[in-house]
Amino acid sequence: MAINQKQVLSLQQKLSPQQIQMIKLLELPTVQLEQRIKQEIEDNIVLEEEERAPEEEAPREISVEEYLREDDTPAYKSRINNYSKDDKQRPVYLSGGRSLQEYLVEQLGYRDLTEREMRLAVYLIGSIDEDGYLRRDLESVADDIAFTLGVETTTAELERLLGIIHELEPVGIGARNLQECLLLQMGQKRIDTRARRLARRILTSYFDEFVKKHYEKLIVRLQVTEEEFREAIAEIRHLSPKPGNLYSEGGTDTTPYVIPDFILDCHDGRFDLSLNSCNVPEVRVNRRYVEMIRDMVGVDGTVKEKDREALQFVKSKIDSAKWFISAIK
């Protein structure tokens, strides 16, 4: 049944700020959720990331109600505990024993390719170097295929198959140059912020200036502020110039690639599904701001006139932090 615009608006009006926050977070995969939490920490002064306690120590939970007796909001914990104290979280890696090329060929097996297309695509994958680049032009590859496999092909056919390889993981694999590599990775992101839109524009239209670090010239040409430009450059720096390095045979503690949203374990024939939150930062309300409110409020519950505005500001930030923490939980 279709929902018209009035019904959508009516539904939005009935949702609380916390519910809206939760819906927005619900659609985010693990990696983007981690980035969203870090962004909220930057935007809200009362939120802070807490260092995770050693595994042998039970994390101490602090309640804001311990300090704000006047708080009329429901009870909540002022930190996000992403671990079960009885369960050791572990990173999830690509399964071991396979080379990058074998991993790519395995992914091709899930594509609807003919036998001919599969042979050509596998040959293309074999031409990808350890950094993840296809550094040979397609015309030369076509000549090699004709000589080695005895199959006549065209650059147009190879271009189409290379486009399929570009859709495989790691993102950016099979790029022919750095610009194409970064744009392939950017294409996998949701371009839902000004910084990402600007980053894509820089990579598309001003790549030479970017590589040469003509930043002042770029700021003028793009007609943006220094802050907006820095945010765009930060987005680009999150991309990998060597996608092949994102794949580690067997995986190591320093080079994990796959970060699943869910983990499915089997115990005695029973499947347990759990959220993978091992990389999600633990967040809490900064105790200093809570104590600041306590100091502003007198013994009799009154607040000095000069402190009212500051008190209102801090309380609004704490309320926002509480909504956010509750939505994450």
Solvent accessible surface area in square Angstrom, and as a share of the most:
residue,aa,sasa,rsa
1,M,219,0.98
2,A,96,0.74
3,I,110,0.56
4,N,88,0.45
5,Q,137,0.61
6,K,166,0.70
7,Q,83,0.37
8,V,60,0.34
9,L,85,0.42
10,S,45,0.29
11,L,104,0.52
12,Q,95,0.42
13,Q,148,0.66
14,K,159,0.68
15,L,44,0.22
16,S,46,0.30
17,P,73,0.46
18,Q,65,0.29
19,Q,79,0.35
20,I,65,0.33
21,Q,32,0.14
22,M,93,0.41
23,I,88,0.45
24,K,123,0.52
25,L,12,0.06
26,L,143,0.71
27,E,109,0.49
28,L,36,0.18
29,P,50,0.31
30,T,9,0.05
31,V,65,0.37
32,Q,37,0.17
33,L,34,0.17
34,E,36,0.16
35,Q,63,0.28
36,R,74,0.27
37,I,0,0.00
38,K,89,0.38
39,Q,84,0.37
40,E,16,0.07
41,I,36,0.18
42,E,132,0.59
43,D,83,0.43
44,N,4,0.02
45,I,83,0.42
46,V,0,0.00
47,L,7,0.03
48,E,42,0.19
49,E,92,0.41
50,E,32,0.14
51,E,157,0.70
52,R,93,0.34
53,A,41,0.32
54,P,69,0.43
55,E,133,0.60
56,E,146,0.65
57,E,98,0.44
58,A,81,0.63
59,P,37,0.24
60,R,145,0.53
61,E,77,0.35
62,I,27,0.14
63,S,39,0.25
64,V,3,0.01
65,E,63,0.28
66,E,101,0.45
67,Y,24,0.09
68,L,11,0.05
69,R,222,0.81
70,E,126,0.57
71,D,27,0.14
72,D,136,0.70
73,T,44,0.25
74,P,114,0.72
75,A,84,0.65
76,Y,26,0.10
77,K,91,0.39
78,S,4,0.03
79,R,11,0.04
80,I,6,0.03
81,N,60,0.31
82,N,19,0.10
83,Y,63,0.24
84,S,60,0.38
85,K,164,0.70
86,D,128,0.67
87,D,78,0.41
88,K,143,0.60
89,Q,41,0.18
90,R,116,0.42
91,P,69,0.44
92,V,48,0.27
93,Y,60,0.23
94,L,14,0.07
95,S,69,0.44
96,G,47,0.45
97,G,64,0.62
98,R,45,0.17
99,S,43,0.28
100,L,17,0.09
101,Q,53,0.24
102,E,95,0.42
103,Y,20,0.08
104,L,0,0.00
105,V,46,0.26
106,E,78,0.35
107,Q,31,0.14
108,L,1,0.00
109,G,55,0.53
110,Y,180,0.69
111,R,85,0.31
112,D,148,0.76
113,L,34,0.17
114,T,81,0.47
115,E,143,0.64
116,R,103,0.37
117,E,26,0.12
118,M,53,0.24
119,R,107,0.39
120,L,1,0.00
121,A,1,0.01
122,V,57,0.33
123,Y,53,0.20
124,L,1,0.00
125,I,1,0.01
126,G,57,0.55
127,S,26,0.17
128,I,7,0.04
129,D,45,0.23
130,E,147,0.66
131,D,30,0.16
132,G,0,0.00
133,Y,9,0.04
134,L,1,0.00
135,R,150,0.55
136,R,99,0.36
137,D,86,0.44
138,L,14,0.07
139,E,115,0.52
140,S,37,0.24
141,V,0,0.00
142,A,11,0.08
143,D,92,0.48
144,D,41,0.21
145,I,0,0.00
146,A,32,0.25
147,F,185,0.77
148,T,86,0.50
149,L,55,0.27
150,G,63,0.60
151,V,22,0.13
152,E,137,0.61
153,T,21,0.12
154,T,81,0.47
155,T,63,0.36
156,A,75,0.58
157,E,33,0.15
158,L,0,0.00
159,E,76,0.34
160,R,120,0.44
161,L,0,0.00
162,L,1,0.00
163,G,31,0.30
164,I,32,0.16
165,I,0,0.00
166,H,21,0.09
167,E,99,0.44
168,L,4,0.02
169,E,76,0.34
170,P,0,0.00
171,V,37,0.21
172,G,0,0.00
173,I,0,0.00
174,G,0,0.00
175,A,0,0.00
176,R,78,0.29
177,N,78,0.40
178,L,68,0.34
179,Q,53,0.24
180,E,38,0.17
181,C,0,0.00
182,L,9,0.04
183,L,53,0.26
184,L,40,0.20
185,Q,16,0.07
186,M,0,0.00
187,G,56,0.54
188,Q,115,0.51
189,K,46,0.19
190,R,109,0.40
191,I,41,0.21
192,D,77,0.40
193,T,58,0.34
194,R,128,0.47
195,A,15,0.11
196,R,23,0.08
197,R,120,0.44
198,L,13,0.06
199,A,0,0.00
200,R,106,0.39
201,R,115,0.42
202,I,0,0.00
203,L,0,0.00
204,T,80,0.47
205,S,72,0.47
206,Y,39,0.15
207,F,29,0.12
208,D,93,0.48
209,E,30,0.14
210,F,29,0.12
211,V,78,0.45
212,K,132,0.56
213,K,143,0.60
214,H,74,0.33
215,Y,61,0.23
216,E,144,0.65
217,K,92,0.39
218,L,0,0.00
219,I,34,0.17
220,V,112,0.65
221,R,119,0.44
222,L,7,0.04
223,Q,161,0.72
224,V,16,0.09
225,T,79,0.46
226,E,109,0.49
227,E,89,0.40
228,E,45,0.20
229,F,7,0.03
230,R,135,0.49
231,E,82,0.37
232,A,0,0.00
233,I,8,0.04
234,A,44,0.34
235,E,30,0.13
236,I,7,0.03
237,R,174,0.64
238,H,125,0.56
239,L,13,0.07
240,S,21,0.14
241,P,76,0.48
242,K,93,0.39
243,P,0,0.00
244,G,5,0.05
245,N,87,0.44
246,L,57,0.28
247,Y,18,0.07
248,S,22,0.14
249,E,106,0.48
250,G,36,0.35
251,G,20,0.20
252,T,66,0.38
253,D,128,0.66
254,T,121,0.70
255,T,58,0.34
256,P,58,0.37
257,Y,44,0.17
258,V,45,0.26
259,I,60,0.31
260,P,33,0.21
261,D,54,0.28
262,F,116,0.48
263,I,17,0.09
264,L,111,0.55
265,D,36,0.19
266,C,74,0.45
267,H,105,0.47
268,D,157,0.81
269,G,66,0.64
270,R,177,0.65
271,F,136,0.57
272,D,59,0.31
273,L,121,0.60
274,S,57,0.37
275,L,125,0.62
276,N,6,0.03
277,S,21,0.14
278,C,15,0.09
279,N,58,0.30
280,V,4,0.02
281,P,6,0.04
282,E,6,0.03
283,V,0,0.00
284,R,72,0.26
285,V,8,0.04
286,N,28,0.15
287,R,106,0.39
288,R,142,0.52
289,Y,26,0.10
290,V,3,0.02
291,E,49,0.22
292,M,60,0.27
293,I,4,0.02
294,R,121,0.44
295,D,113,0.58
296,M,31,0.14
297,V,34,0.20
298,G,35,0.34
299,V,164,0.94
300,D,112,0.58
301,G,44,0.42
302,T,83,0.48
303,V,25,0.15
304,K,133,0.56
305,E,138,0.62
306,K,160,0.68
307,D,31,0.16
308,R,127,0.46
309,E,146,0.65
310,A,44,0.34
311,L,21,0.11
312,Q,123,0.55
313,F,101,0.42
314,V,6,0.04
315,K,74,0.31
316,S,52,0.34
317,K,53,0.23
318,I,3,0.02
319,D,47,0.24
320,S,34,0.22
321,A,0,0.00
322,K,12,0.05
323,W,104,0.36
324,F,0,0.00
325,I,0,0.00
326,S,36,0.23
327,A,10,0.08
328,I,32,0.16
329,K,131,0.55
